[in-house]
Amino acid sequence: MTERSEEAVSRFMAGYNCAQATSSVFAADLGIPEDAILRAATGFGGGMGRTGGACGAVTGAILAIGLMAGGTEKKAKDETYALVREFVTRFSARNGSVSCTDLLGCDLSTGEGLRRSREENLTRTICPRYIRDAVEILEEIRRPATSGQAPDR
């Protein structure tokens, strides 16, 4: 566990959604106002607006990757895509999936799934691990990227 990953979990437990918690802890490093990242990440929570799609911790990390390496030029897009693939590969290896529905074991896009998640307090008991993992993986892959070296594979 890193200090940054624990801060992300703390933010999540205080009310940020999973994508906001994951991406916002990188705001200062990226030179982006935290409020801008929080607004941009809002719709990614709950597997993209509670659709059960891609995990918000994952999409929050991808948002940070885009802010870190992204751009409109081919080279920037290629570097961003490579970092995203690396992130997704590592997250999937740790957790078996990047799907919110798979990770939670219920589908937030249905009334039954959302009810079950709330009754069993799933997001508060399961999601902190995914937020922690997302931040730690992003820290691992960004160190080499920001030092001019390729990420460890």
Buried (B, 14 or more C-beta within 10 A) or exposed (E): EEEBBBBBBBBBEEEBBBBBBBBBBBBEBBEBEBEEBBEBBBBBBBBBBBEBBBBBBBBBBBBBBBBBBBEEEEEEBEBBEBBBEBBBBBBEEEBEEBBBBBBBEBBBBEEEBBEBBEEBEBBEEBBBBBBBBBBBBBBBBBEBBEEEEEBEE
